Amino acid sequence: MLEEYVTPGGYELEKILNRGSVAYTHVNEVWPNVYIGDEQTAKDKYNLKRLGITHVLNAAEGTWNNVDTGAAYYSDLDIVYYGVVAEDVTTFDLSQYFFSAAQFIKETLSNRQNKLLMHCVMGRSRSATLFLAYLMICENMTVVEAIEHVKRRRRIIPNWGFLKQLRELEMHLLEKKGESTEQS
């Protein structure tokens, strides 16, 4: 008999994240046409052009301790820009951006010609968390499946608070899925 899936606790998620991850690099393709990178990658226009990046999601927008690029920074490239003002601290509510970021990613990927760079300062916590949320919301992955998928391609370390928000997202999505199966 199949055991019913239970969302793991934060400690278990941290153990999964730390087990057998790839070495840290500036940018990695984590999904077809989706790259997660760091500030250096986001500011290297030559490399963005070489990679064929058409869309940028900056999960660390703003001037204070973040990556201050913005749409104007990419105006000489044909790039669609989406910025999220977020701090990489455990008390920051990144979940307020889960659905809007997932929608931006989904719309970007609806055209197979598009290529998306998601980044923050290191490309390990904020941008990774938003992409994990996308995989859960739009690709119906569990938080564990999403983490396992991304960490095979990039070294990610969402902070403790973001992991908690991903767990809450999963419980919300599972509850919604349960409600829709009861009605059908």
N, C-alpha and C positions, 0 to 999 in steps of 0.2 A: 504493500500500500504506500502511496506517495505521502510524504510528510507535508503538512501545510506550510507554506513559506512564511517565515516570520522575519520582519525587518531587523537586521542585526543592530546591536548597540554601537555607540561611538568607538569603544575600545576595540571591538571586533573589526570595525571598518578600518581603524588605524593599522591593525595587524595585517589586514588584507593589502592596504596601501604599501606597507613596508616590505612585504614579501615579494622577492624576485622582480624588482622593477628595473627598467633600463637605465643607462647612464644619462645624466642631465646634459642636454644640448640646447642650443638657442631656439630651434624650431623643429617641430615634428608634425608629419601628417598623421592625424589620429582617426580619420574617417575619410572616405573618398572626398577630395576637394576641401577638406577642413584641416587647417593647420593651427596648432597652438604654439605661440612663441612668446618671447620676452620683449622688453623695451628696445633692445638693440635691433631685433628683427623688425619691429614696428617702425623704427626710424630710418631703416636702410631701404630707401626708395629704389635703388638699383636692384637689390635682391628681391623686393616685392614684385617689381616688373618682371624679373627673370622667372620667378615662381608663377607668374600669371595671376596674382591676387587681384580680385575685382571688388571684394568687400572686406571691411575691417570692423571688427567688434572690439572696442577698447574697454576692458572691464576695470580700468584704472584711470578714467578721465578726470581731469581737474589739475590744478596747479600745485596743490599741497601734497607733497610726498607721492606723487603719481606720475603718469605719463601724459604730459600736456601736448598732445598732437592735435586732435580735432579735425573736422572736415576740411578746414582751410589748409591744413598741413599737406593734405593729399590732393589739393585742387589741380595740380599739374599732372596728376595721374587720374585715370578714369576709375576712381574708387568710390563705392558707396560706403559711407561711414556711419557707424552706430556707436554712441558713447554711453557708458554707464559710470556714474560717479559713485565709486565704492571704495571703502577702506578695507585693508586686509587685517582686520581685528576681529576677535571672536564675538564681540558685541554688535557688529554691523549686520543689519538685516538685508542680506543679499537676495533672500527669497522674494522680495518685492519685484525683482527683475527676472525671475525664472521664466514666467510665461511670455513676457514681451521679448526677451532675448531668444527664447525658443522659437517664437514666431519669426523673428528676423533671420535666424539660422535656416528655418524651414523654407521661407520665401527665397533666400539666397540659393539654397540647394535645389529649388524647383527648376532652375535652369542649369543644365549639366555643364554649361560653359563657365559658370561662375566658380570662383575659388575664394574661400573665406580664411582670413587670418584672425584668430581670436588671441588677444594678448592682455597682459597686465604688466607689472614690473618684471617678474620672473617667469610668468606663464605657468605657475604651479598651483596657485590657490584660487584667486578670483575667477580668471578666465576658465580654468579647469572645472571649477564648480558650476559655472554657467553651462559649460558643454555637457557635464554629467546630467544636469537638469534637463537639457534638451534631449539627451538619449532616453531619459526616463519618460518625459512628456510625449515626445513625438515618435520614438522608436520602441516604446513599450518595454524598455529594459528595467530590471530591478536595479537598485542602487549598487548592489554587488556586481551584477553583470556589467553595468556602466563603468564602474571602477576597474574591473578586470580588463575590459576592452581597452580603455584609455591607457592604463599603466603598462600594458604590453608595448605601447608605442611612445609614451612620454613619462618622464618622472614627474609625478604630481603629488602635491601635499596640501590639500584643502585644510584650512585651519579648523580647529575643534568646533567652533560655532557654525561654520559652513557645513560640516559633516552632519551636525544636529539638524540644520535646516533641510538638508537632502533627505535625512531620515523622515522628517515631518512631511516633506513633499511625497515621499514614497507611501507613507501611511494614508495621506489624502488621496493619492491616485488609486491605491488598492481599495479604499472605501468607495470611491466613485465607480470603479470597475465592478465591485460587489453589488452596488445599487443597480447598475445597468443590466447585470446578469439576472438579478431577481425580477426585473421588469420584463425581460424578454421571454 
